[in-house]
Amino acid sequence: MRRGLLLVSLLAVLPASAGEVGLLVDKQAGKAQVATFGSSQKYDAVSPTGFGIRGGFDVLDLKIAALQLNATWHNKTKGDLTYGGTNFGELENQYWAAGAMVNWKLLVNVGAGVEYRSEKLTFRPLTGASTDSTLGRPWARVNVGFSIPTPVVSPFFLLEVAAPLSKKDSTSTAKDLTDAMAPQVQVGIYGGIRF
């Protein structure tokens, strides 16, 4: 009985030793909106560039596939709020995320997963008060790339695409407009090391 418990305990601990740390450089894209309050101002889509730091560990590693839990912190990005070339202010976005992903380690690495993102958005018009909003929503992520297997660590490079599983389109208040202008897709390069 004790040997069985020891074996199960060892098997539970071993996969936790595998993990990864990486840097994400991305471009986020929003959607053009029209404020349905006040002056009915139109805004072009905001598409800032930013970076994030991600860490993850494998909870189940089958050598050709792994189930990973991960967390991401993304820096504050700023994009101009424009319409027809005229600047009306800026939109700031920063987020943290926690999720799970399945990574297939084949000739080409492929991954698919979901994460919960807490996005802090700030709408700063040139005139008037700023509006802060925290938007929590699930996102789906897929990536494809390659890794270089080495004895201790394996560098990897992936093309990643992510999109929210829920969106807000109401623009009847300043907070609603801020939420509606949040990113609708994110495309980036993710690279780092697996250990």
Residue pairs with C-beta under 8 A, 6 or more apart in sequence:
15 58
15 59
15 60
15 61
15 66
16 57
16 58
16 59
18 57
18 58
18 61
18 66
18 194
18 195
19 55
19 56
19 57
19 58
19 68
19 194
19 195
20 54
20 55
20 56
20 57
20 68
20 70
20 156
20 192
20 193
20 194
20 195
21 53
21 54
21 55
21 192
21 193
21 195
22 53
22 54
22 55
22 156
22 190
22 191
22 192
22 193
23 51
23 52
23 53
23 54
23 190
23 191
23 192
24 51
24 52
24 53
24 54
24 72
24 74
24 160
24 188
24 189
24 190
25 49
25 50
25 51
25 188
25 189
25 190
26 49
26 50
26 51
26 52
26 160
26 186
26 187
26 188
26 189
27 47
27 48
27 49
27 186
27 187
27 188
28 47
28 48
28 49
28 50
28 77
28 93
28 183
28 185
28 186
29 45
29 47
29 183
29 184
29 185
29 186
29 187
30 45
30 46
30 47
30 79
30 91
30 181
30 182
30 183
30 184
31 45
31 180
31 181
31 184
32 42
32 43
32 44
32 45
33 42
33 43
33 171
33 177
33 180
33 181
34 40
34 41
34 42
34 43
34 171
35 41
35 42
35 43
35 171
35 174
35 177
36 170
36 171
36 172
37 171
37 172
37 173
37 174
37 177
41 83
41 88
42 83
43 81
43 82
43 83
43 88
43 177
43 181
44 81
44 82
44 83
46 79
46 80
46 81
46 91
46 181
47 79
48 77
48 78
48 79
48 91
48 93
49 77
50 74
50 75
50 76
50 77
50 93
51 74
51 75
52 72
52 73
52 74
52 75
53 72
53 73
54 70
54 71
54 72
54 73
54 190
54 192
55 70
55 71
56 68
56 69
56 70
56 71
56 101
57 68
57 69
57 70
58 66
58 67
58 68
59 67
59 68
59 69
60 66
60 67
61 67
63 105
64 104
64 105
64 106
65 102
65 103
65 104
65 105
66 102
66 103
66 105
67 100
67 101
67 102
68 100
68 101
68 102
68 103
68 113
69 98
69 99
69 100
70 98
70 99
70 100
70 101
70 113
70 115
71 96
71 97
71 98
71 99
72 95
72 96
72 97
72 98
72 99
72 115
73 95
73 96
74 94
74 95
74 96
74 97
75 94
76 92
76 93
76 94
77 92
77 93
77 94
78 90
78 91
78 92
79 90
79 91
79 93
80 87
80 89
80 90
81 87
81 88
81 89
81 90
81 91
81 123
81 124
81 125
81 181
82 88
87 126
88 125
88 126
89 123
89 124
89 125
89 126
90 124
91 121
91 122
91 123
91 124
91 178
91 181
92 120
92 121
92 122
92 124
93 119
93 120
93 121
93 122
93 182
93 183
94 119
94 120
95 117
95 118
95 119
95 120
96 117
96 118
97 115
97 116
97 117
97 118
97 139
98 115
98 116
99 113
99 114
99 115
99 116
99 139
99 141
100 113
100 114
100 115
101 111
101 112
101 113
101 114
101 115
101 141
102 111
102 112
102 113
103 109
103 110
103 111
104 110
104 111
105 147
108 144
108 145
108 146
109 143
109 144
109 145
109 146
109 147
109 156
109 158
110 142
110 143
110 144
111 141
111 142
111 143
111 144
111 158
112 140
112 141
112 142
113 140
113 141
113 142
114 138
114 139
114 140
114 141
114 165
115 138
115 139
115 141
115 162
116 136
116 137
116 138
116 139
117 136
117 137
117 138
117 139
117 164
118 134
118 135
118 136
119 134
119 135
119 136
119 137
119 182
119 183
120 132
120 133
120 134
121 132
121 133
121 134
121 135
121 178
121 179
121 181
121 182
122 130
122 131
122 132
122 133
122 178
123 130
123 131
123 132
123 133
123 174
123 177
123 178
123 181
124 130
129 174
131 174
131 175
131 177
131 178
132 178
133 175
133 178
133 179
135 168
135 179
135 182
137 164
137 165
137 166
138 164
138 165
138 166
139 162
139 163
139 164
139 165
139 186
140 162
140 163
140 165
141 160
141 161
141 162
142 160
142 161
142 162
143 158
143 159
143 160
143 161
143 190
144 158
144 159
145 156
145 157
145 158
145 159
145 190
146 156
146 157
147 154
147 155
147 156
147 157
147 194
148 154
148 155
148 156
152 195
153 193
153 194
153 195
154 193
154 194
154 195
155 191
155 192
155 193
156 191
156 192
156 193
156 194
157 189
157 190
157 191
158 189
158 190
158 191
159 187
159 188
159 189
159 190
160 186
160 187
160 188
160 189
160 190
161 185
161 186
161 187
162 185
162 186
163 184
163 185
163 186
164 182
164 183
164 184
167 180
167 184
168 176
168 179
168 180
168 182
169 180
170 176
170 179
170 180
171 177
171 180
